[in-house]
Amino acid sequence: MSGLFDPATFLLPLQQPFMQNALVAVVLVGLLCALIGTFVVLRGLAFVGEAMRHAIFVGVVLSFLLGGSLLGGALLVALLVAWLIGVLGRQQRIGEDTAIGVLFSASFALGIVLLNFARTGVRDLATMLLGNVLGIAPFDLALTAGVVVVALVIIGVFFKELVLVAFDPALALAQGRSVVVWDGLLLVLLALALTTAFQTVGNLLVLALLLAPATTARLLTRRIGPMIGVAMVVAVSSGIVGLYISYWRNVPTGPTIVLVCGAVFGITLLCAPEHGVMRNVARQWRLRRSVPPA
Amino acid sequence: MSTAATASAPNHTQPAVSVEHITVAYGAQVVIDDVSLTLPPAQIIGLIGPNGAGKTTLLKAIVGAQRVLKGQVRVLGQPINAVRQRVAYVPQRGDVDWSFPLSVLDVVLMGRYGRLGLWRRPGSHDRELALHALEQVRLVKRRSCQIGELSGGQQQRVFLARALVQEADLLLLDEPFNGIDTTTQSVIFDLLCAQRRLGRTVFLSTHDLHSVEQNCDQLVAFNRRVVAFGPVDQVFTGPVLHSTFGSNVAVVGEHQTLVIRQ
């Protein structure tokens, strides 16, 4: 193996088509997850995302059994789920989180039971749970690119509405905007991100890619624009670094990417200049020293 | 104020708000019970009542952010949907997450969103208005701060600035004096009086009885229904306060009130 500073170290792997595809996939999914993850974090939809990815699993299994595009099938189910969550959210009698939790854990179980009808069960289960970015099909790559464009356009056009509803739903209502509609749009975007990313990092770990870069960015920025930008840089670079590490060390790609993301978040949480743990500890220590003993 | 404000000067003959027999319930729990209320224009009107009296719900029902089970709400003589841009609403400060990555100016600009509609973004005219409003609340120097860096009183003033840029004829404020400093309180009341001089109506909820006694023209004593409504000296009496606040209030002397528990 050549040295770290030799360009060939990075270029040689890219001579293989599967690595080229994987690199494009990782960049696209990183951009998408950072963009939508920012709004998921700001609107407090992490739990809804967790529930949704369980349900999407059923869609993946079903389309696998029926022999369709995994991404296409998952997308259909995800949109259905987004609608269902919107409806459940309005049933105030049952706690929203309870209802969502029960329903979607059950749907995940259904997915695993269904998977037993496939002959090659266990290996495919691993693929679905952990992702298989090295085997991504050109069609799915194109679909992913399409989803990224759609998300960019929707968020670009309705930026102020999405921000307003996330920050102050009461004012949004008073201005005559339907919070249900804008939350619904965000749920659809969330569904798109979860579905698109599951082939890269797998169903189990997709939420990390959605939340970690956005949360990292929130620790480092003061406005939403920069937050999205930093989240994108974190997500894309974690994806690329994770991809290369997994190629060189021959470890699963999805988990490696998520590990890199998690490490970046952990380091930021410790060292962030304003909101970091170390900064806070230092502040308290200085404060305690400045208070004279009683 | 700008010429747009004078052009849309409110009509002084019709009530600012007229609520007829409205009932609001969360599930099976009735929070507002068959309430009727007519607020005159160009006045500062206080809404007082204990916690859980339904003050927030009443404000939300007026502004159309809360569904009404029964009854009718008319604002500035029309259904709320026809006059939304002429109504500014200031939610309770505690209702939003102040660590949100927005600058002070970003938040004030949100007051313009109603007029901008779905497709337009805030332009230079909106920014000018926002900066002017920030000047009025004495926060123009802090326009680029992240909103979490402000004190509670400053945050409340940002919310007021956001309502001012809307150039509305009716301002509804929910607990604007909750946990703020006296400077902020006098800045807010000065600005509200200026709004009144422009012929605009202010309706604000509070449980700080001292501030409303001095600064409001009329009071609504409210506890799921209207206990009393009229000029301050008529509402601010022992019997009214007792039936509004129940045993939580003790009245000492003729006009001295002591609220023991909220």
HADDOCK unambig.tbl for C-alpha pairs under 7 A between the chains (distance, minus, plus):
assign (segid A and resid 167 and name CA) (segid B and resid 96 and name CA) 6.33 0.50 0.50
assign (segid A and resid 167 and name CA) (segid B and resid 97 and name CA) 6.89 0.50 0.50
assign (segid A and resid 168 and name CA) (segid B and resid 96 and name CA) 5.93 0.50 0.50
assign (segid A and resid 170 and name CA) (segid B and resid 65 and name CA) 6.79 0.50 0.50
assign (segid A and resid 170 and name CA) (segid B and resid 91 and name CA) 6.75 0.50 0.50
assign (segid A and resid 171 and name CA) (segid B and resid 89 and name CA) 6.69 0.50 0.50
assign (segid A and resid 173 and name CA) (segid B and resid 65 and name CA) 5.00 0.50 0.50
assign (segid A and resid 174 and name CA) (segid B and resid 63 and name CA) 5.59 0.50 0.50
assign (segid A and resid 174 and name CA) (segid B and resid 64 and name CA) 6.04 0.50 0.50
assign (segid A and resid 174 and name CA) (segid B and resid 65 and name CA) 5.26 0.50 0.50
assign (segid A and resid 174 and name CA) (segid B and resid 89 and name CA) 6.64 0.50 0.50
assign (segid A and resid 175 and name CA) (segid B and resid 84 and name CA) 6.13 0.50 0.50
assign (segid A and resid 175 and name CA) (segid B and resid 114 and name CA) 5.48 0.50 0.50
assign (segid A and resid 176 and name CA) (segid B and resid 84 and name CA) 6.92 0.50 0.50
assign (segid A and resid 222 and name CA) (segid B and resid 101 and name CA) 4.75 0.50 0.50
assign (segid A and resid 222 and name CA) (segid B and resid 102 and name CA) 6.52 0.50 0.50
assign (segid A and resid 222 and name CA) (segid B and resid 146 and name CA) 5.84 0.50 0.50
assign (segid A and resid 223 and name CA) (segid B and resid 101 and name CA) 4.28 0.50 0.50
assign (segid A and resid 223 and name CA) (segid B and resid 102 and name CA) 4.91 0.50 0.50
assign (segid A and resid 223 and name CA) (segid B and resid 103 and name CA) 6.55 0.50 0.50
assign (segid A and resid 224 and name CA) (segid B and resid 101 and name CA) 5.51 0.50 0.50
assign (segid A and resid 224 and name CA) (segid B and resid 102 and name CA) 6.57 0.50 0.50
